[in-house]
Amino acid sequence: MTILQQTYLEADSPGHAWYRLQLIQLAEGFVIEKHSGCRGRKAHTEAWFRWDKAAARKVYDRILRNKTKDGRRRVYREVPSPAQLELFS
């Protein structure tokens, strides 16, 4: 298993909503995995499988575009992941 891309998003919301999207390469194909949640709650996880990288990339990009587009009720913005921030603490 190899993580090809990962994006961490946060929203300006009272519950501090967050969203992590990963594009993962497996021996059998590719998985787009999302984890989402807010402070004080258990994360929600979903995953989608695609046989080829182009199809997986298309799903990944569509989800990311949808979460960050203006006009949504909750607009997310890309931020460094908490794990990346811990490297500088």
FIMAR-450005 format. One line per 4 residues: number of its first residue (from 1); their letters; for each residue x, y, z of N, C-alpha, C, CB. Coordinates in Angstrom, 3 decimals, padded with zeros to 6 digits. Last residue first. Glycine has a CB too. Layout:
# residues N
NUM) A) X,Y,Z,X,Y,Z,X,Y,Z,X,Y,Z; ...
END
This chain:
# residues 89
89) SFLE) 006.702,021.033,016.034,006.467,021.373,017.448,007.687,021.071,018.286,005.259,020.610,017.998; 006.911,020.188,013.475,007.519,021.481,013.778,007.321,021.888,015.226,006.952,022.543,012.874; 005.510,017.841,013.324,006.931,017.790,013.000,007.651,019.066,013.418,007.120,017.552,011.511; 002.871,018.554,013.675,003.592,018.018,014.824,005.096,017.934,014.573,003.055,016.647,015.177
85) LQAP) 002.049,019.204,011.094,002.283,020.295,012.049,003.071,019.817,013.263,000.952,020.900,012.502; 001.687,016.669,010.006,002.743,017.528,009.468,003.070,018.648,010.443,002.327,018.112,008.110; -000.510,015.824,011.509,000.746,015.075,011.603,001.912,015.912,011.082,000.648,013.753,010.816; -002.526,017.610,010.651,-002.028,017.672,012.029,-000.704,016.931,012.206,-003.064,017.096,012.980
81) SPVE) -001.684,018.887,007.360,-002.310,017.882,008.234,-001.762,018.025,009.646,-002.060,016.440,007.698; -002.205,022.239,006.270,-001.286,021.132,006.563,-001.966,020.152,007.509,000.047,021.656,007.182; -005.305,022.750,004.434,-004.359,023.111,005.490,-003.359,021.963,005.643,-005.102,023.406,006.852; -007.793,023.989,002.289,-006.677,023.058,002.479,-005.723,023.615,003.533,-005.925,022.809,001.138
77) RYVR) -011.122,024.506,003.418,-009.877,025.035,002.853,-008.755,024.057,003.184,-009.557,026.473,003.409; -014.631,024.126,002.754,-013.376,023.677,003.351,-012.204,024.370,002.678,-013.232,022.145,003.241; -017.723,025.483,003.437,-016.592,025.496,002.507,-015.327,025.116,003.266,-016.432,026.894,001.830; -020.905,024.673,003.761,-019.664,024.554,004.518,-018.517,024.443,003.521,-019.697,023.320,005.487
73) RRGD) -022.586,025.385,001.645,-022.954,025.761,003.005,-021.724,025.709,003.908,-024.067,024.834,003.549; -020.873,026.715,-001.239,-021.329,025.604,-000.388,-021.736,026.143,000.974,-020.219,024.521,-000.234; -019.757,028.888,-002.425,-021.196,028.740,-002.521,-021.748,027.561,-001.741,-021.581,028.609,-003.938; -016.722,027.566,-003.813,-017.492,028.640,-003.190,-018.981,028.372,-003.359,-017.116,030.012,-003.798
69) KTKN) -015.349,024.297,-003.251,-015.938,025.315,-004.126,-016.743,026.335,-003.328,-016.831,024.657,-005.180; -014.272,022.222,-001.793,-013.626,023.529,-001.679,-014.270,024.615,-002.532,-012.189,023.405,-002.053; -015.689,019.889,-002.321,-015.547,020.323,-000.927,-015.009,021.743,-000.791,-014.637,019.375,-000.189; -015.417,019.642,-005.120,-016.732,019.824,-004.519,-016.633,020.377,-003.090,-017.490,018.498,-004.515
65) RLIR) -012.668,019.167,-005.388,-013.270,020.356,-006.001,-014.624,020.668,-005.355,-013.438,020.154,-007.527; -012.492,016.677,-004.055,-011.753,017.843,-003.578,-012.353,019.142,-004.112,-010.284,017.741,-003.984; -014.095,015.067,-005.727,-014.430,015.241,-004.315,-013.765,016.504,-003.762,-013.996,014.002,-003.499; -012.642,015.284,-008.145,-014.039,015.714,-008.080,-014.462,015.960,-006.627,-014.958,014.658,-008.735
61) DYVK) -010.149,014.166,-007.488,-010.239,015.579,-007.870,-011.665,016.103,-007.765,-009.722,015.776,-009.291; -010.966,011.478,-006.984,-010.263,012.274,-005.971,-010.425,013.764,-006.252,-008.766,011.902,-005.929; -012.008,010.739,-009.507,-012.869,010.735,-008.315,-012.262,011.625,-007.228,-013.066,009.285,-007.780; -009.655,010.996,-011.057,-010.861,011.748,-011.414,-011.817,011.846,-010.214,-011.575,011.081,-012.616
57) RAAA) -007.975,009.115,-009.899,-007.616,010.537,-009.831,-008.836,011.417,-010.118,-006.480,010.857,-010.832; -009.289,006.783,-010.679,-009.167,007.111,-009.256,-008.864,008.594,-009.072,-008.068,006.258,-008.594; -008.930,006.900,-013.442,-010.291,006.895,-012.898,-010.276,007.272,-011.415,-010.948,005.506,-013.092; -006.122,006.757,-013.541,-006.826,007.915,-014.108,-008.247,008.017,-013.549,-006.869,007.820,-015.650
53) KDWR) -005.544,004.229,-012.431,-005.139,005.447,-011.741,-005.891,006.669,-012.246,-003.653,005.662,-011.898; -008.111,001.659,-012.389,-006.975,002.383,-012.973,-006.779,003.752,-012.327,-007.175,002.549,-014.478; -010.039,000.536,-010.690,-009.000,-000.313,-011.260,-007.827,000.486,-011.788,-009.571,-001.156,-012.362; -011.070,001.873,-007.588,-010.999,002.006,-009.036,-009.844,001.150,-009.531,-010.822,003.499,-009.465
49) FWAE) -013.133,002.130,-004.694,-012.092,001.415,-005.428,-012.205,001.713,-006.919,-012.188,-000.105,-005.172; -013.607,004.234,-001.950,-014.065,003.873,-003.291,-012.895,003.247,-004.038,-014.624,005.121,-004.062; -014.675,004.638,001.449,-013.632,004.334,000.463,-014.272,003.892,-000.843,-012.672,003.238,000.992; -015.108,006.464,004.508,-015.657,005.847,003.299,-014.505,005.602,002.339,-016.766,006.747,002.639
45) THAK) -015.608,007.181,007.928,-014.706,006.741,006.865,-015.496,006.117,005.728,-013.671,005.743,007.407; -015.767,009.574,010.463,-016.542,008.783,009.516,-015.605,008.440,008.355,-017.835,009.560,009.019; -014.586,009.769,013.856,-014.445,010.031,012.417,-015.321,009.085,011.599,-012.972,009.890,011.986; -016.463,010.767,016.698,-015.722,009.725,016.001,-015.706,010.030,014.498,-016.345,008.327,016.276
41) RGRC) -016.124,014.059,018.125,-016.900,012.973,017.530,-015.979,011.987,016.831,-017.938,013.525,016.540; -014.600,016.200,018.992,-015.408,015.494,019.957,-016.254,014.354,019.407,-016.278,016.445,020.613; -014.649,018.048,016.007,-014.110,017.903,017.358,-015.104,017.177,018.268,-013.762,019.281,017.944; -015.596,015.997,013.221,-015.472,017.272,013.902,-015.018,016.998,015.327,-016.814,018.068,013.876
37) GSHK) -014.892,014.392,010.055,-015.436,014.485,011.401,-015.361,015.893,011.928,-014.708,013.550,012.332; -013.723,011.926,007.737,-014.249,013.243,008.068,-014.808,013.220,009.471,-015.328,013.681,007.061; -011.824,010.412,005.316,-012.111,010.416,006.745,-012.622,011.817,007.037,-010.831,010.036,007.633; -011.767,008.555,002.334,-012.025,009.811,003.025,-012.341,009.540,004.480,-013.175,010.579,002.360
33) EIVF) -009.892,007.200,-000.307,-010.399,007.026,001.058,-010.616,008.389,001.685,-009.422,006.177,001.919; -009.706,005.501,-003.152,-009.879,006.868,-002.695,-010.541,006.723,-001.334,-010.741,007.763,-003.714; -007.473,003.094,-004.366,-008.555,003.402,-003.438,-008.529,004.885,-003.129,-008.436,002.567,-002.138; -006.597,001.002,-007.127,-006.470,002.256,-006.397,-007.698,002.484,-005.522,-006.278,003.432,-007.369
29) GEAL) -005.219,-002.269,-007.494,-005.810,-001.067,-008.083,-005.605,000.121,-007.166,-007.307,-001.273,-008.359; -003.786,-004.405,-006.360,-004.942,-004.710,-007.209,-005.527,-003.495,-007.925,-006.012,-005.348,-006.381; -001.865,-003.265,-004.750,-001.420,-004.169,-005.812,-002.544,-004.407,-006.823,-000.944,-005.513,-005.215; -002.845,000.186,-004.347,-002.749,-001.191,-003.872,-002.220,-002.044,-005.015,-004.134,-001.722,-003.363
25) QILQ) -002.495,003.542,-003.571,-002.235,002.516,-004.578,-002.079,001.173,-003.877,-000.964,002.856,-005.417; -004.753,006.060,-002.615,-003.894,004.968,-002.197,-003.745,003.955,-003.333,-004.457,004.289,-000.932; -005.414,009.231,-001.759,-005.374,008.386,-002.947,-004.313,007.323,-002.672,-005.055,009.221,-004.268; -007.455,010.693,000.756,-006.225,010.010,000.368,-006.438,009.225,-000.920,-005.745,009.075,001.491
21) LRYW) -008.601,013.386,002.683,-008.791,012.609,001.471,-007.450,011.996,001.077,-009.371,013.489,000.321; -010.204,014.504,005.504,-008.924,014.031,004.959,-009.210,013.093,003.801,-008.064,013.315,006.055; -011.687,017.165,007.097,-011.892,016.197,006.028,-010.518,015.796,005.516,-012.792,016.780,004.875; -013.455,018.750,009.845,-012.250,018.442,009.075,-012.554,017.300,008.102,-011.064,018.064,010.021
17) AHGP) -015.001,021.286,011.819,-015.112,020.169,010.878,-013.808,020.001,010.101,-016.293,020.390,009.905; -015.489,022.705,014.314,-014.158,022.492,013.740,-014.145,021.265,012.824,-013.113,022.329,014.860; -018.040,023.386,015.076,-017.534,022.080,015.491,-016.152,021.757,014.988,-018.455,021.032,015.041; -018.434,025.884,013.827,-018.417,025.787,015.295,-017.833,024.468,015.808,-019.823,025.950,015.832
13) SDAE) -016.112,026.294,011.116,-017.408,025.890,011.636,-017.316,025.765,013.150,-017.876,024.558,010.996; -014.342,026.554,008.593,-014.616,027.490,009.672,-016.018,027.198,010.163,-014.464,028.983,009.209; -012.849,023.378,007.920,-013.887,024.369,007.668,-013.968,025.311,008.861,-015.259,023.691,007.403; -010.029,021.792,006.373,-010.761,022.230,007.559,-011.773,023.278,007.136,-009.798,022.792,008.649
9) LYTQ) -008.357,018.994,004.871,-009.189,020.185,004.777,-009.819,020.506,006.129,-010.277,019.997,003.711; -005.633,017.451,003.413,-006.331,017.675,004.674,-007.060,019.009,004.567,-005.339,017.660,005.897; -004.784,014.983,001.112,-005.177,016.373,001.305,-005.969,016.466,002.597,-006.008,016.906,000.096; -002.404,012.957,-000.451,-003.257,013.161,000.708,-003.541,014.649,000.845,-002.599,012.595,002.000
5) QLIT) -001.331,010.467,-002.729,-001.666,011.859,-002.447,-002.574,011.908,-001.240,-002.336,012.536,-003.667; -000.438,007.859,-002.514,000.053,008.680,-003.616,-000.202,010.157,-003.371,-000.597,008.254,-004.917; 000.525,005.566,-000.266,-000.306,006.768,-000.349,000.305,007.665,-001.422,-000.400,007.514,001.046; 000.597,002.152,-000.917,001.336,003.406,-001.018,000.355,004.561,-001.110,002.285,003.396,-002.241
1) M) 000.838,-001.182,000.000,000.000,000.000,000.000,000.882,001.244,000.000,-000.953,-000.001,001.215
END
